[in-house]
Each structure stands twice: as C-alpha cells, then as structure tokens.
C-alpha cells in the first residue's frame, strides 16, 4: 500500500488541481491486513467485544469478507459502543465512542489514503494533527 500511497501523494503534489475520483481500489487485502497489524493491542472493544487477537485468529477470512463487502458496497460500520469517562475536577462525564476492531481497520486505511492526498496542501509551518509534527519549539 505504501508504494500506491506514495504515487498518489506524488500526483497530488505535482497536480494540485487534480480530482481523485476513485480510491476504493486501495482498500485491498494487503492494505487492510497492514492496518490490522498497525493497530495497537489491548484496546477497548466495540459493541461486539471483538478484540484484535480474536479478529486475527481468522485474519485471512475476515479480511477477504471485509474486502468483498467494501467492493460490493455492502459494508456498514457497526454502531459505536458508548462509554462515559469522568472529567477531572468535575462530577460530569465525557462521552466516548468506541468502534469495533474491523471499523478501526477501515478507518485507518481511509485515513492513510486521505492523508497522502491532503498532506500535499499543507505548509511546513502547519501543525494541526499531522503525524511527526507538533507545535512545540524545544530548545536544549
């Protein structure tokens, strides 16, 4: 997937007015498996309580089914599990949505694709939520 993303980033950089009409072909088995492996272990589970380890037990079959659903446009994300976390210094609680592991895989793959395109539009001085960047100026 990395080579494909580099090519898309190159196209976005060299042709700023280019419109990308179809990127669904990037969501293939290889890319989704890579996203599965990139996700951290021991994270909170969604409504079905599927862990990364459980999903990985039948990874090939799960990813094949996911790709099939994406290609036939039958994929529907599972509703997120709602949890409430206490706010520090207050009796109020903050809502937190926890997606299913499979949905996290798809989210990561789509985010990587969109980042490859939109990263080209940002200035080096723009920080936001970009990877490997922060707004801190550290002096030692």
Legacy VTK file of the C-alpha trace (Angstrom):
# vtk DataFile Version 3.0
C-alpha trace
ASCII
DATASET POLYDATA
POINTS 140 float
0.000 0.000 0.000
2.880 2.363 0.761
4.029 2.467 -2.876
0.497 3.218 -4.037
0.152 5.965 -1.430
3.476 7.467 -2.465
2.260 7.551 -6.065
-0.981 9.256 -5.045
0.965 11.765 -2.937
3.229 12.455 -5.923
0.214 13.039 -8.171
-1.416 15.319 -5.591
1.828 17.308 -5.245
2.519 17.662 -8.973
-1.111 18.317 -9.981
-2.739 20.392 -7.199
-5.990 20.779 -9.154
-6.334 17.054 -9.812
-9.542 15.446 -8.588
-9.256 11.880 -7.338
-12.467 10.154 -8.354
-11.950 6.582 -7.191
-9.607 5.370 -4.491
-11.547 2.276 -3.453
-9.020 0.028 -5.205
-6.529 0.937 -2.457
-8.631 -0.899 0.117
-7.321 -4.319 -0.837
-6.437 -7.308 1.351
-2.792 -6.341 1.702
-3.572 -2.790 2.820
-6.255 -3.861 5.300
-4.011 -6.550 6.806
-1.275 -3.967 7.238
-3.728 -1.647 9.003
-4.801 -4.517 11.268
-1.183 -5.108 12.294
-0.589 -1.378 12.864
-3.448 -1.090 15.353
-2.379 -1.283 18.991
-3.129 -4.342 21.134
-5.218 -4.420 24.295
-7.534 -1.556 23.357
-11.169 -1.125 24.317
-13.598 -3.186 22.266
-16.746 -2.085 20.444
-20.309 -3.330 20.823
-19.467 -6.878 19.678
-16.485 -7.027 22.080
-14.166 -8.329 19.321
-10.517 -7.928 20.273
-7.622 -7.588 17.854
-6.417 -11.051 18.859
-9.822 -12.643 18.202
-10.104 -10.902 14.837
-6.579 -12.025 13.965
-7.332 -15.709 14.623
-9.137 -15.850 11.272
-7.495 -12.815 9.729
-7.424 -14.018 6.117
-11.110 -14.951 6.101
-12.131 -11.782 7.958
-10.173 -9.513 5.606
-11.464 -11.332 2.499
-15.024 -10.846 3.719
-14.333 -7.188 4.527
-12.877 -6.516 1.063
-15.876 -8.235 -0.519
-18.250 -6.033 1.485
-16.312 -2.892 0.546
-16.248 -3.747 -3.166
-19.958 -4.624 -3.310
-20.805 -1.559 -1.176
-22.385 -3.792 1.466
-20.044 -2.628 4.241
-21.855 -0.897 7.075
-19.924 0.198 10.148
-21.132 -1.216 13.422
-22.600 1.373 15.804
-20.016 2.517 18.318
-20.154 1.479 21.951
-20.756 4.491 24.169
-18.749 4.819 27.353
-18.603 7.716 29.786
-15.328 8.874 31.296
-15.226 11.140 34.354
-13.905 14.648 33.743
-11.103 15.719 36.034
-12.134 18.300 38.586
-15.834 17.820 37.875
-18.660 15.428 38.604
-19.622 15.430 34.917
-18.700 12.674 32.491
-17.403 12.869 28.937
-18.934 10.589 26.284
-16.557 8.358 24.375
-17.393 6.337 21.255
-15.514 3.041 20.854
-15.700 1.484 17.370
-15.443 -2.219 16.535
-11.992 -3.508 15.548
-12.993 -4.070 11.920
-14.230 -0.483 11.674
-10.896 0.734 13.065
-9.123 -1.135 10.259
-11.240 0.565 7.590
-10.874 3.963 9.287
-7.094 3.632 9.352
-6.899 2.606 5.677
-9.089 5.511 4.575
-7.194 7.964 6.787
-3.868 6.876 5.286
-5.237 7.401 1.783
-6.684 10.830 2.520
-3.528 11.905 4.373
-1.443 11.058 1.298
-3.605 13.410 -0.763
-4.174 16.304 1.635
-0.695 16.367 3.188
0.497 17.990 -0.042
-1.756 21.020 0.543
-0.330 21.912 3.950
2.551 24.265 4.568
5.539 23.101 6.583
4.546 25.623 9.250
1.093 23.997 9.640
0.964 21.581 12.553
-2.593 20.563 13.475
-2.938 16.808 13.943
-0.313 15.862 11.370
1.930 12.909 12.070
5.515 13.568 13.178
4.743 17.229 13.823
3.938 19.269 16.859
3.860 22.956 17.650
6.414 22.788 20.475
9.696 24.524 19.888
12.123 22.573 22.007
15.454 24.135 22.875
18.092 22.218 24.705
LINES 1 141
140 0 1 2 3 4 5 6 7 8 9 10 11 12 13 14 15 16 17 18 19 20 21 22 23 24 25 26 27 28 29 30 31 32 33 34 35 36 37 38 39 40 41 42 43 44 45 46 47 48 49 50 51 52 53 54 55 56 57 58 59 60 61 62 63 64 65 66 67 68 69 70 71 72 73 74 75 76 77 78 79 80 81 82 83 84 85 86 87 88 89 90 91 92 93 94 95 96 97 98 99 100 101 102 103 104 105 106 107 108 109 110 111 112 113 114 115 116 117 118 119 120 121 122 123 124 125 126 127 128 129 130 131 132 133 134 135 136 137 138 139
